[in-house]
């Protein structure tokens, strides 16, 4: 699957980019390789990083019973931070995986293996994004700042996980759902059990969607020795996806229950329905899962933006009753 017409290796586009994305159409030519390094032509990853932040923020506002201007800034800051830190993380991932990416059909068109960007310039781009994200982080309270700095550990380790474990998606889940902890803490001043439950639910969700995503590369991964849950599960993948679905609904639902325990029954029902509604979307994905159909796998993976938005809408709605 190509982002535009022509081979990605010859026109600079990346194989799994969104067709007609703004980077390929409108971004200044000198900046395109760097924007592609940051996956700005593939925005789904930014959504998947941002949505747990908004879950944590929405539940925190439910728990404390108010939504302030500072909370609004937390939501906006998390949006910019997700773009920047996802970009920095992806740049780091491409630096560490530059030799692996060159041997995988779907990834050999990325900027570093295709020769569009050198490693030194990629490192500079990664630092620029990270430092800009740090400026945003410093506008939050000290507890949230500490959590944000701690998040760098999982981000740094994740690209290497597929070399030493069959469960690299666990490390992705640790990194990608950290925002649930951070946003809750930024809004409330301290970490709470609802945020922890939300975090565990997000990790189960990541295992669900990234196992689907990893099935695109099982043949290439087997040839070059890269590990993944997709390769580990094989024909048993639907069974494992069902387990991850149940765990997601369970932990997100528990988080909603704890956050709304002091509010009205209607608020509690609406918030917990967000977990169930998300589960129905995940069940829809499961019924359409076909490990041999790469375009469908990519479509299902991308549909998780909508799955993750569902709790945000329900949590926000619960705050109005």
Buried (B, 14 or more C-beta within 10 A) or exposed (E): BBBBEEEBBEEBBBBBBBEEBEBBEEBEEEEBBBBBBBBBBBBBBBBBBBBBBBBBBBBBBBBBEEBEEEBEBBBEBBBBBBBBBBBBBBBBBBBBBBEBBBBBEBBBBBBBBBEBBEEEBBEBBBEBBBEBBBEBBEEBBEBBBBBBEEBBEBBEBBBBBBEEBBBBBBBBBBBBBBBBBBBBBBBBBEBBEBBBBBBBBBBBBBBBBBBBBBBBBBEBBEEEEBBBBBBBBEEEBEEBBBEBBEBBBBBBBBBBBBBBEEBEEEBBBBBBBBBBBBBEBBBEBBEBBEBEBBEBBBBBBBBBBEBBBBBBBBBBBBBEE
